[in-house]
């Protein structure tokens, strides 16, 4: 395991992996935040529609 970590630290390819990991983390945060925002707004719309129908 330590050999793998050392190789990632020394080789340039390890930097690419780290950059992709950071980019993936940022994209995931944006997607999760958007889904939570849309989800709560959709819930409010459906609740208001159900209240108006009754």
N, C-alpha and C positions, 0 to 999 in steps of 0.2 A: 504494500500500500504506500509506504513512504517513497518507494522508487517511482510510482505513478505520480504522486504529488510533486516530486522533485522534477520529473520530466515535464509536467505541465508548467512548472514555474520557469524552467530553463527554455523550453521551446516556444517559438512564436505562435504555434497552433493553440497553445493554452490560453493565450490572450484572446484569440478569436472565440473560444468557447466561453470565456468570461463575458465578453461583449454580448454574445448571443443570450447568455443567461440574464444579464441585466436588461436587455431589450425585451426578452420574454416576460420578465417580472413587471416591467412598466406596462406592457400591453395587458397583462392579466389584471393589474390594478385598475386600469381604465375600463376594461370590459366588465369586471365585477361591480365597479362603481356605477356604470351605466345601467347594468341590469337591475341593481338595487333601486336606482332612481326611477326607472321605468316601471318596475314592479310595484313600488309604493304608489305611484301616480295612477297606474292601471287599477289598483285596488280601490282607490278613492273614486275613480270614475264609475266602476261597477257598483260600488256601494251607493253612490248618488243616484244612479240609474235605477237600482232596485228600490230605493226609497221613493223615487218619483212614480214608479209603476204602481206601488201599493197604495 
